[in-house]
Amino acid sequence: MARPRPLQLASGTPKSSDYQNLTPRTPHSRAGRAEEAFSDIELTDIREADEDYQSPQQQQSKPLLTSSRDGYRSRGDEYDGRHHPGMGQKRWTFARVVSLLPLILSALTGLLLLFLIFASVQRPDTLHKIVGAIPPSEGAVDVGRPPAQQDNPVVSSASPSISTAQPSQHANSSTTHTVNLENLISYENYTIFPLKPDEYRAECSKHNSGFMKHFGGFWDVPMHGPVDVPHEENDRVCRSTITYMLDGKVGLLADLALMAQVAAMARERNRTFFVDDTYWDRGKWADYFIGVRKSQPGEEPDCLPPPPNELVACPRGARHWVINSRTAKYHLGHPFSETYENAYGHGLHRLKPIFNMARESFSNTILPNERMRHLINIARDAFQKKMAVAGASSSYLGVHIRRGDRKASSWKYHGQYLPTSEYVSAVVDTWPRVSPPSTGNSTHSIPSNPFIYLASDSPEGEREFTSSVHAENVFSLAGSRNPELAALASPMDYVQSEFDRLSLPERAAATKGMIVDFALVSGMWAADDGFAPEATICGISSSVCRLSAVALGWDRAFGELGSMGDIDETGKRWVEIDEHGTIVPVWQPFELFR
């Protein structure tokens, strides 16, 4: 029997094609790695790395229990097998390059934006040329030169630029601005001027829409230049104006509260102040008040008002700014407070500058005309005569009851009218605290039951209150024996949406009655004899209540405030019975409407 040929080649290096690794069953084996909690992907990477060992020195030519020099566990327990020199090394394939393209493009875009920001700060002219924009110096008219002297003047209703003179933040100086074509406001879709109140509100909504429309200071001009309508150059027209439009959308005192702040801003900015009554449902401003051109003439007392088609509601930096109750929310909101409040005060202290602005306007700008002063004096004389007959002094309390379309603001009476008992309790608590001390030489006594001037829009509310106190001590327009005063009493609860249903004479009578009521219940426009209430009791939901504090004055209204702006409960004479001081601050200068 033939024996097989003996092996002549005893090499320990077999061919890779028929080589099969021998796996020792040790903790360092490949199978043992399953105990190390490697994932399937990690095991695949390790397997691929093991198969890459193609050098003869790394083949199994040594005893099975001898570790390879690149072994996994021979490097110690701190060695991370996932970072093996042969494993995890990615090849720069086409797919990998494609996967990195978004990151590369993002980095390049960031560098481009950084370059543009740098260029816009350092070399804006170069950036204008790159993007094809017109620099202000090339597309604007200098207001410092008359139009006839401009280089290459353009005579057209759609001029490529207009000039505006905008006062600076310093009261005694002004700043020249130019307006580019891109910043022009177009009124081409309107044919009736001035625009209606809701149309001005629509223009404000359009102007304030978009990104980053509310940055900058209250009076700052936008970086891209002023926004305005075209103006016809006329030296007789006022250089810069602010107009308050009486739109007939809110109550009389709500309008006056807003107007007081607008008039104060006109004084501060050296801008001529006007009142527009085109759409007022109460008649003409001159029917009740002195013309503001007389009471607040400004720096240009003889200038003409601007053409109505040049009035702009937004932005407020326009040459001829107009504001009404519908657009006030775009101007008298948070930016206004940030600008005019006392930034270093707490609580009510923050509002003192705005309070003083309103008080100055009611002292010097918003003044009743001669006819209204006559009616106010008639009511004062009749009330004083009634107190004199009773042998009482001239001290009294003012009480204002508001119903109609005004419900309580507090949650306690949410959706309801303030009950009459709240007013009666406030009278009982307030009078002993504020009544002047009697003197031995006085011919008039201080009654335990005070005299009360009652102002109310509600005949029913007036009857309820009168029946709850000494009726003989209550004076009101409705209860007056003077027919001229009785004709001014409110015929029904005041509802703004129903006010226009009355005839114009009825609306005018109600307006006069409101002015007389406000003067006596608050002491506004008091005569030289100082006949004014010792305190005013009211609910904060009414604008009459807000402005009654202004009439009383800061110290009399709120007493000696604490360091944190807390109202003085023992010294206050402005008695608010709706929220009872639960809302901070306890007083607000005006109301903003939608």
Secondary structure, DSSP 8 states (H G I E B T S, - for coil): -----------S---GGG-------STTSTGGGGGGT--HHHHHHHHHHHHT--SGGGSS-S-TTS--TT-SGGG-TT--GGG-TTSS-----HHHHHHHHHHHHHHHHHHHHHHHHHHHHH-HHHHHHHHT---TTTS---TTS-GGGSSS---STT-S-EEEEEE-SSTT-EEEEEE-GGGB---TT--SSS--HHHHHHHHHHHH-STT-S-S-TT---TT---B------TTB-SSEEEEE--SSS-HHHHHHHHHHHHHHHHHHT-EEEEE-TT-TT--GGGTB--HHHH---S-TT-B---GGG-B-S-TTSSEEEE-TTTGGGTSSHHHHHHHS-TT--GGGGGHHHHHHHHHHHHHTS-B-HHHHHHHHHHHHHHHHHHHHTTB-S-EEEEEE--TT--BSSSTTBTS---HHHHHHHHHHHHHHHS----TT-SSB--SS-EEEEEES-HHHHHHHHHHS-GGGEE-STT-S-HHHHTTS-SS---HHHHTTS-HHHHHHHHHHHHHHHHHHH-TT--TT----SEEEE-TTSHHHHHHHHHH-HHHHH-S--TT----TTT--EEE-SSTT-SSSS--S-----
